[in-house]
Amino acid sequence: MNEIAEDQQAQALYKELPRVVIVGGGFGGLAAARALCKAPVRVLLIDKSNHHLFQPLLYQVATAILAPAEIAIPIRQLVGHQSNMTVALAEVSGVDAASRQVLVNYLDRRDAPLDYDYLILATGASHNYFGHDEFAQFAPGLKNLNDATSIRDRVLRAFEIAEIEDDPKAHQDLLTFVLVGAGPTGVELAGAIAELRRFTLASDFRRVQPASARIILVQSGPRILPTFHEELARAAHKRLEEVGVEIQTDSPVTGVDARGAIVNGKRIASRTVIWTAGVTPSPAGKWLGVPTDKSGRVIVRPDCSVPGHPEVFVIGDTAAFNHLGQPLPGVAQVALQQGKYVASVINARLTNDFVPPPFHYFDKGQLAVVGRNFAVLQIAGFRLAGFFAWIVWAMVHLMFLAARENRIRVITQWIWSYLTRQRGSRLILSAGGTSPLFD
Amino acid sequence: MNEIAEDQQAQALYKELPRVVIVGGGFGGLAAARALCKAPVRVLLIDKSNHHLFQPLLYQVATAILAPAEIAIPIRQLVGHQSNMTVALAEVSGVDAASRQVLVNYLDRRDAPLDYDYLILATGASHNYFGHDEFAQFAPGLKNLNDATSIRDRVLRAFEIAEIEDDPKAHQDLLTFVLVGAGPTGVELAGAIAELRRFTLASDFRRVQPASARIILVQSGPRILPTFHEELARAAHKRLEEVGVEIQTDSPVTGVDARGAIVNGKRIASRTVIWTAGVTPSPAGKWLGVPTDKSGRVIVRPDCSVPGHPEVFVIGDTAAFNHLGQPLPGVAQVALQQGKYVASVINARLTNDFVPPPFHYFDKGQLAVVGRNFAVLQIAGFRLAGFFAWIVWAMVHLMFLAARENRIRVITQWIWSYLTRQRGSRLILSAGGTSPLFD
């Protein structure tokens, strides 16, 4: 048999292989794709953006420490070389589970059906304005690179406009930053803006006293970092106050507009409100028409599959996996471990291997950083706050960056920022010199 | 006299100092601002963007080699610490030379007048579609960071869409890139896209054969790089063909639309046309109401001032400075030297020092790069093409980067790209998975 015939036969065999469609190239989808590297399947990974994003460092893009490319890497570059892998830039609009098809929008084709044998939905989460979507235009959230550069633009522009604003009231409103929600994102953003104000911008302005800027972190519940141990939350609270962040707990936000936020019934005048209060899962539950929990996450079985559809898996932020009566939290580690797990389930079913036991989450702990030199860390019963936790935080984040190259870039930037107290990406890229912010 | 009184007296004296307004934070404006560091003046530097841009490397942002922040640095960070300097993010809309005022748009104030004693207009140039502004939406030019990321989006997206396009004709149109204009920008972009196609993307795609992409460099005149010596243009031409760029000389472009370009009367079907054909100066001439040359540049006197207004200087791309019967070219070196020069003129007038002799341009030569390992270089009578010219090109560009930090980042990226043939910033950031390019 000559080579061409062999090749044709190989191709024909390849086309016989079951097709796994993965939707989403975040931590979960990517882990699944990588783990299916040698499985006897054809894999199609669909994402609406071309890059995998390292979300834990997104707040550093929003505060001009890192450039977007330093925490993002093309999905194609990460898994495109796998011989059984096709990567497609397209948007999924639905699922027809009965006929085993995903509906895909690409080119001029809308809702084009695409067959699958196995489906992994790793479609993540977006901002949650708790029924007040009208807040979105005034208080952007932080989930993707465009969100991050948009927040960066707003924060930097506020200082620029304050520099040319004569009216003392308007000047102070420009220098008042309100962060709604004191989970890790809110805490990390607050710390980073506090330092931007205190060190980076201090010498550059003539009329603005950056140190007079106010950063107000607002939390509806009784304390910040509710998912952390109370002791760590207290330590982070104290540290935030030391770097000049004002914290308001038990303070629900009932209104946001162009002129500020209504906190605890009182108006805080501010030109920059940022929404870090919560996330809402992707509409995977609606696509499938299956039961979801209160927040809209698909209630999955112990093997992460959907009831009635053992060939459909839902993982990560968009799944509600019951763990000792509680759903697992929407963090990278859960998505990552579930991605690997469902790949092993699919592989086992196809190779008639032992089907793995139910998914078990291995909690590697939680970390949150408060500016330079300070982080809080909890792993199982162990807790730590301060400089050493910060070192651990930095090492863990570098380790988990998907691409070696990004590690070098991030380290370079961190060392440089640490030594000079400058920020490497202080760019305002939205058009116009005249505050489109308020247009 | 106590300290407060001293301070007040110093402030009062400061307010007596003549006010120099510089419009534009490019090479010219920045050089002037820096050179006025110790002059007995108050300086106000106005720019509509917050950053100084190193334009010679902009084509590397457009081709995903460098990230925007790696070639841009906040103007405020560069000169904000100078004790006599105020930096303002605002847009200039006109000049009232009779009453010595610039009109500034900022905040909600439009055309707000601002007094000056000396005015330096360093307002640069933008794209020139030679009367066909309707081409702009289909064929973006390359002058600022948004242009660069927009071109990057288009180029990367074309490959992504080709990957899911079944129709062979549409597939080929997506993989056809047309560059209109073969000056340094066109040549450098063509070389960088050729390599992106050949090396970076080669292994990542399943259905696209990136090597089958066509890159067509179109020039209305008889040869590429018209400002270079013919021998170097020939060498660059040969090299471009070696890396797979098709060159069409004597080929005017008479039409551009969503489906391609009309070149030499014939349609080239392409989904990605990039305009690198020419620049048009800023409207400084109209603002001042003074004579301009054919292309709209202000005809300046031998000291770069405007006829009838010795206190107004126009420098860089927006000035026509007569040098041996020819206007000086619109390159960074001219702007930079003129910026330093006008600062010295202002300083001399104020300190009753000897007024400097007319501006004399010191030509440090020209460089253009064609992909990896190849550049062309001419300095006075000396000419060089090939690897050593490329080394010189790299060193010169690193040397002229305004910020030390950016040097480190650019070197890191270059070395990494050189060794791995990967690109560090392959991000598509415009919204949507479904080609908004063609919406």
Contacts between the chains, C-beta under 8 A, distances in Angstrom:
chain1	res1	chain2	res2	distance
A	46	B	433	7.9
A	47	B	433	7.1
A	48	B	432	6.8
A	48	B	433	3.4
A	49	B	428	6.7
A	49	B	433	7.1
A	50	B	156	6.6
A	50	B	157	8.0
A	50	B	160	6.2
A	50	B	426	7.2
A	50	B	427	6.9
A	50	B	428	4.4
A	51	B	426	7.5
A	51	B	427	5.5
A	51	B	428	7.4
A	67	B	67	4.3
A	67	B	68	6.9
A	67	B	69	4.1
A	67	B	70	7.1
A	68	B	67	6.9
A	68	B	425	8.0
A	68	B	427	6.2
A	68	B	429	7.1
A	69	B	67	4.1
A	69	B	424	5.8
A	69	B	425	3.8
A	69	B	426	8.0
A	69	B	427	5.7
A	70	B	67	7.1
A	72	B	427	5.7
A	73	B	426	7.9
A	74	B	204	7.4
A	74	B	426	4.5
A	74	B	427	7.6
A	76	B	204	4.2
A	76	B	205	7.3
A	77	B	204	6.1
A	77	B	422	6.8
A	77	B	426	6.7
A	80	B	203	6.9
A	80	B	204	3.5
A	80	B	205	6.8
A	80	B	206	7.8
A	81	B	203	5.1
A	81	B	204	6.7
A	85	B	206	7.6
A	86	B	163	8.0
A	86	B	206	4.7
A	86	B	207	7.7
A	87	B	163	7.7
A	87	B	204	7.5
A	87	B	206	7.9
A	88	B	160	7.9
A	88	B	163	6.7
A	88	B	164	5.3
A	89	B	157	7.4
A	89	B	160	4.1
A	89	B	161	7.5
A	89	B	163	7.7
A	89	B	164	7.6
A	89	B	428	7.2
A	89	B	433	5.3
A	90	B	164	6.5
A	90	B	433	4.7
A	90	B	434	6.6
A	91	B	432	6.8
A	91	B	433	3.8
A	91	B	434	5.7
A	105	B	433	7.0
A	105	B	434	4.8
A	106	B	161	7.8
A	106	B	164	5.4
A	106	B	433	6.8
A	106	B	434	5.4
A	106	B	435	7.6
A	107	B	161	6.5
A	107	B	164	6.7
A	107	B	165	6.4
A	107	B	434	6.8
A	107	B	435	6.2
A	107	B	438	7.9
A	108	B	438	7.5
A	145	B	427	7.1
A	145	B	429	6.0
A	146	B	429	6.2
A	146	B	431	7.0
A	149	B	429	7.9
A	156	B	50	6.7
A	157	B	89	7.4
A	160	B	50	6.3
A	160	B	88	7.9
A	160	B	89	4.1
A	161	B	89	7.5
A	161	B	106	7.8
A	161	B	107	6.5
A	163	B	86	8.0
A	163	B	87	7.7
A	163	B	88	6.7
A	163	B	89	7.7
A	164	B	88	5.4
A	164	B	89	7.6
A	164	B	90	6.5
A	164	B	106	5.4
A	164	B	107	6.7
A	165	B	107	6.4
A	203	B	80	6.9
A	203	B	81	5.2
A	204	B	74	7.4
A	204	B	76	4.2
A	204	B	77	6.1
A	204	B	80	3.5
A	204	B	81	6.7
A	204	B	87	7.6
A	205	B	76	7.3
A	205	B	80	6.8
A	206	B	80	7.8
A	206	B	85	7.6
A	206	B	86	4.8
A	206	B	87	7.8
A	207	B	86	7.8
A	405	B	416	5.6
A	405	B	420	7.5
A	405	B	422	7.0
A	405	B	424	6.3
A	408	B	412	6.3
A	408	B	416	7.1
A	409	B	409	7.3
A	409	B	412	6.7
A	409	B	413	7.7
A	409	B	424	7.3
A	412	B	408	6.3
A	412	B	409	6.6
A	412	B	412	6.0
A	413	B	409	7.7
A	416	B	405	5.6
A	416	B	408	7.1
A	420	B	405	7.4
A	422	B	77	6.8
A	422	B	405	7.0
A	424	B	69	5.8
A	424	B	405	6.3
A	424	B	409	7.3
A	425	B	68	7.9
A	425	B	69	3.8
A	426	B	50	7.2
A	426	B	51	7.5
A	426	B	69	8.0
A	426	B	73	7.9
A	426	B	74	4.5
A	426	B	77	6.7
A	427	B	50	6.9
A	427	B	51	5.5
A	427	B	68	6.2
A	427	B	69	5.8
A	427	B	72	5.7
A	427	B	74	7.6
A	427	B	145	7.1
A	428	B	49	6.7
A	428	B	50	4.4
A	428	B	51	7.4
A	428	B	89	7.2
A	429	B	68	7.1
A	429	B	145	6.0
A	429	B	146	6.2
A	429	B	149	8.0
A	431	B	146	7.0
A	432	B	48	6.7
A	432	B	91	6.8
A	433	B	46	7.9
A	433	B	47	7.1
A	433	B	48	3.4
A	433	B	49	7.1
A	433	B	89	5.3
A	433	B	90	4.7
A	433	B	91	3.8
A	433	B	105	7.0
A	433	B	106	6.8
A	434	B	90	6.5
A	434	B	91	5.6
A	434	B	105	4.9
A	434	B	106	5.3
A	434	B	107	6.9
A	435	B	106	7.6
A	435	B	107	6.2
A	438	B	108	7.6
